[in-house]
């Protein structure tokens, strides 16, 4: 083999190794959760501006939000490394699989967190910066480090962290917190338990193995399914209340909320008599539900 060919192979190997390492750091940040948070942030910005906000403001807010979400997700992975290696669903993550060290992941998370706060503070506004930081502190400190291993209500109380991005998006545009953003906060807060418990129903053995008190492995499937139905009804009630009696949003949103809420209830009720397939179906629908309810809120604000 010639020197040039050998050098090219070494170069390609280094590029592949670098790309693999980047992918591991990306996975540490829980990108699927990040995308959901960015969707709700963007929806709040579009509602606040009643259309597209200035592109620079939108871009900086999305970048700051992405970095904040990935910083919090990485710190979650750092703290939960001991239990992640026990669960089938998480044991292939970069830290338990020993592809990234605790120190490297922590350093990465802190750098992203500092960058996120700086972007929000200097390129968006201080209120958005402090709201974003509060969300991260709540997720890492309250949910991950305190609630998750102590109470089956962890995801209920901890769900407030995932509901903060709409407040950040609204504040980015208006320098304040408004009614539609608070409405979306309430929706996400009530949406989180049925969404997550549907996933947990298919992972209860994993959580039991790791001694994590998720609702299904603490109170059983039957009571968990009842709780999912109860939270689904509460979620639908709140979505409809934003039209009447609160008059926060209008008729376009109301039509969408009725349609989506009815479908959510059907999935939740079906879960009570069916098994794992119904739980997976509810979980997948809940993701679509959140995206579509945001879309209806945005359209309603722009058109009305």
C-alpha positions in Angstrom: 0.0 0.0 0.0 1.4 3.4 -1.0 2.1 6.1 1.5 -0.6 8.4 0.0 -3.3 5.6 0.2 -2.3 4.8 3.8 -2.5 8.5 4.7 -5.9 8.8 3.1 -7.2 5.8 5.0 -5.9 7.3 8.3 -7.5 10.6 7.4 -10.9 9.0 6.7 -10.6 7.0 9.9 -10.1 10.2 11.9 -13.0 11.9 10.2 -15.2 8.9 11.0 -14.1 8.9 14.6 -14.7 12.6 14.9 -18.2 12.3 13.4 -19.0 9.4 15.8 -17.9 11.5 18.8 -20.0 14.5 17.6 -23.0 12.1 17.3 -22.5 10.9 20.8 -22.4 14.4 22.2 -25.5 15.2 20.2 -27.3 12.1 21.6 -26.4 13.1 25.1 -28.5 16.3 24.7 -31.7 14.2 24.1 -32.5 15.8 20.7 -36.0 14.4 20.5 -36.9 16.3 23.6 -35.1 19.4 22.3 -37.2 19.4 19.2 -40.4 19.3 21.2 -39.2 22.2 23.3 -38.2 24.2 20.3 -41.6 23.6 18.6 -43.4 25.1 21.7 -40.9 28.0 21.9 -41.4 28.8 18.2 -45.2 28.6 18.5 -45.1 31.1 21.4 -42.9 33.5 19.4 -45.3 33.3 16.4 -48.3 33.9 18.6 -46.7 36.8 20.3 -45.7 38.4 17.0 -48.9 37.4 15.3 -46.7 36.3 12.5 -43.0 35.8 11.9 -40.9 37.7 14.4 -37.6 39.3 13.2 -35.5 36.6 11.7 -32.4 37.5 13.8 -34.5 37.4 17.0 -36.1 34.1 16.0 -32.7 32.5 15.1 -31.0 33.6 18.3 -33.9 32.4 20.4 -33.9 29.0 18.7 -30.2 28.6 19.1 -30.3 29.6 22.8 -33.2 27.3 23.4 -31.4 24.4 21.6 -28.3 24.9 23.7 -30.2 25.2 26.9 -32.2 22.0 26.2 -29.1 20.0 25.3 -27.2 21.3 28.3 -30.1 20.1 30.6 -30.4 16.8 28.8 -26.7 16.2 29.1 -26.6 16.9 32.8 -29.6 14.6 33.2 -27.5 11.9 31.5 -24.5 12.6 33.7 -26.5 12.4 37.0 -28.5 9.3 35.8 -25.5 7.4 34.4 -25.7 4.8 37.2 -29.3 3.9 36.5 -29.0 4.3 32.7 -26.7 1.3 32.6 -29.3 -0.8 34.3 -32.1 -0.1 31.8 -32.4 -1.7 28.4 -33.8 1.5 26.9 -30.9 3.7 28.1 -27.8 1.4 28.5 -26.5 2.2 25.0 -26.3 6.0 25.8 -22.8 7.4 25.4 -21.9 7.6 29.2 -23.1 4.1 30.3 -21.6 2.6 27.1 -18.3 4.4 28.1 -17.9 6.3 24.9 -17.9 9.6 26.8 -16.6 10.3 30.3 -18.6 11.9 33.1 -16.0 14.8 33.2 -16.2 15.4 29.4 -20.0 15.3 29.4 -20.2 17.7 32.4 -17.8 20.1 30.8 -19.8 20.0 27.5 -23.0 20.7 29.4 -21.7 23.6 31.3 -20.2 25.2 28.2 -23.5 24.9 26.4 -25.4 26.3 29.4 -23.1 29.3 29.6 -23.4 29.9 25.8 -27.2 29.6 26.0 -27.6 32.1 28.8 -25.2 34.5 27.1 -27.1 34.3 23.8 -30.4 34.9 25.6 -29.2 37.7 27.7 -27.2 39.7 25.1 -29.0 38.8 21.9 -32.6 38.3 23.1 -33.4 39.8 26.5 -32.7 39.3 30.2 -36.2 38.0 31.0 -35.9 35.2 28.4 -32.5 34.4 29.7 -33.6 34.0 33.3 -36.7 32.0 32.3 -34.6 29.6 30.3 -32.1 29.2 33.1 -34.9 28.6 35.6 -36.3 25.9 33.4 -32.9 24.2 33.3 -32.4 24.5 37.1 -35.8 23.0 37.7 -35.3 20.1 35.3 -31.8 19.2 36.6 -32.2 20.2 40.2 -35.8 19.5 41.1 -36.8 16.7 38.6 -33.6 14.8 38.0 -31.8 15.1 41.3 -34.7 15.3 43.7 -38.0 14.0 42.4 -37.1 11.2 39.9 -35.8 8.7 42.5 -38.1 9.6 45.3 -41.7 9.8 44.2 -44.0 8.4 41.5 -45.3 12.0 41.1 -41.9 12.9 39.7 -43.1 13.4 36.1 -46.2 15.4 37.3 -44.2 17.9 39.3 -41.2 17.8 37.1 -43.3 18.5 34.0 -43.3 22.2 34.8 -39.7 22.3 33.4 -40.8 21.2 30.0 -43.6 23.8 30.0 -41.3 26.8 30.4 -40.1 27.2 26.8 -43.4 28.8 25.6 -42.8 31.5 28.3 -39.3 32.0 27.0 -40.6 32.3 23.4 -43.3 34.8 24.4 -40.8 36.8 26.5 -38.3 36.9 23.6 -40.8 38.8 21.5 -42.7 40.9 24.1 -40.3 41.2 27.1 -43.2 40.0 29.2 -45.4 36.9 29.8 -48.8 36.8 28.2 -52.0 34.8 28.3 -51.5 32.5 25.3 -48.1 31.5 26.6 -49.5 30.7 30.0 -52.2 28.7 28.3 -49.6 26.7 26.4 -47.7 26.3 29.7 -50.8 24.7 31.2 -51.4 22.5 28.2 -47.8 21.1 28.3 -47.9 20.6 32.0 -51.1 18.5 31.8 -49.9 16.8 28.6 -46.7 15.5 30.1 -48.1 12.8 32.5 -50.2 10.9 29.9 -47.4 11.3 27.3 -44.7 9.9 29.6 -46.8 7.3 31.5 -47.7 5.8 28.1 -44.0 5.3 27.5 -43.4 4.1 31.0 -46.1 1.4 30.6 -43.8 -0.3 28.1 -40.7 0.2 30.3 -42.0 -0.5 33.8 -39.6 -3.5 34.2 -36.7 -1.3 33.4 -37.7 1.3 35.9 -38.3 -1.3 38.6 -34.8 -2.8 37.9 -33.3 0.6 38.4 -35.4 1.3 41.5 -37.1 4.4 39.9 -40.6 4.9 41.2 -42.4 5.5 38.0 -46.2 5.2 38.4 -46.7 1.9 36.5 -44.2 0.0 38.7 -45.5 1.6 41.9 -49.3 1.5 41.6 -49.6 -1.0 38.7 -50.9 -0.8 35.1 -54.6 -0.5 36.0 -54.2 2.6 38.2 -51.7 4.1 35.8 -54.2 3.8 32.9 -56.9 5.4 35.1 -54.5 8.3 35.9 -53.8 8.7 32.1 -57.5 9.0 31.4 -58.0 11.5 34.2 -55.1 13.7 33.1 -56.3 13.5 29.5 -59.7 14.8 30.5 -58.1 17.6 32.5 -55.9 18.5 29.5 -58.9 18.7 27.2 -60.8 20.8 29.7 -58.0 23.3 29.9 -57.6 23.5 26.2 -61.3 24.3 25.8 -61.2 26.8 28.6 -58.8 28.9 26.6 -61.7 29.6 24.3 -64.4 29.7 26.9 -64.6 31.0 29.5 -61.1 32.6 29.4 -61.4 33.9 25.8 -57.6 33.7 25.3 -58.0 32.1 21.8 -60.7 32.1 19.1 -62.9 29.8 17.1 -60.2 28.3 14.8 -58.2 27.1 17.8 -61.4 25.9 19.5 -62.3 23.7 16.5 -58.8 22.2 16.5 -58.8 21.7 20.3 -62.2 19.8 20.1 -61.0 17.5 17.3 -57.6 16.8 18.9 -58.9 16.5 22.4 -61.6 14.0 21.3 -59.0 11.9 19.6 -56.7 12.0 22.7 -59.6 10.8 24.9 -60.3 7.9 22.5 -56.7 6.8 22.6 -56.6 7.1 26.4 -59.9 5.2 26.9 -58.7 2.5 24.5 -55.6 2.1 26.6 -57.6 1.0 29.5 -58.7 -2.2 27.8 -55.8 -2.9 25.5 -52.1 -3.6 26.1 -48.7 -2.5 25.0 -49.7 -1.6 21.4 -52.3 0.8 22.7 -49.7 2.5 25.0 -47.3 2.9 22.1 -50.1 4.3 19.9 -51.1 6.8 22.6 -47.4 7.8 23.0 -47.0 8.5 19.3 -50.3 10.3 19.1 -49.4 12.6 22.0 -46.4 13.8 20.1 -48.6 14.6 17.1 -51.2 16.2 19.4 -48.7 18.7 20.9 -47.4 19.8 17.5 -50.9 20.2 16.1 -52.4 22.1 19.1 -49.4 24.5 18.7 -50.2 24.9 15.0 -53.9 25.7 15.7 -52.9 28.2 18.4 -50.5 30.0 16.0 -53.0 30.0 13.1 -55.8 31.3 15.4 -53.6 34.2 16.7 -52.4 35.2 13.2 -55.8 35.0 11.5 -58.0 36.5 14.2 
